[in-house]
Amino acid sequence: QRILRLAEMCRRLETEEEKVLPFYPSSLADWEQQKARRVLEETPSEPLALAMQDYVGLERFWQRFNKAKLEEKALERAWAALANRNQHLRELLQKYLAGAAINQKVPRDRHPL
């Protein structure tokens, strides 16, 4: 109940895009989606499957949770890639500055005598 209340509170904070298209498209093929629908429509016979029917209301929560986790992982990877690129650029800049400092120490006139 607490999770459902929090989900209702968070609904107000969603962006327009999230309200219109809240989930990512399925990666399943059409025949896989049809098979999944048939399995969901069957009445469960196992005790665990019967118990899971009590939590059908949380399906939307888990979809949003999984979407948020996927976005978090994507952002972590993007951040790591940017950190690597930043480090590489810093190394290049240090090499350039070191080369420029050496060039300033060398006299411009090769034959001062």
Residue pairs with C-beta under 8 A, 6 or more apart in sequence:
3 58
3 61
4 57
4 58
4 61
7 60
7 61
7 64
14 22
22 63
22 64
22 67
23 63
23 64
23 67
24 67
24 70
26 33
28 36
44 50
44 52
44 53
